[in-house]
């Protein structure tokens, strides 16, 4: 099942936060950095208490540097 489909089909699942993060990572691995940053920021907004937040903020900063070059 695709991550977006999982989100739409099971919006209250305990796995939704991981699905949102995986969408961002998919964009990252496809070198679509603009959409990756948007999805990472969305993840931070949705899950401000996530233990993965530090890693996500690091990714956002790293991609911001890539966009400058």
Beta strands, then each sheet from edge to edge (+ up, - down):
end
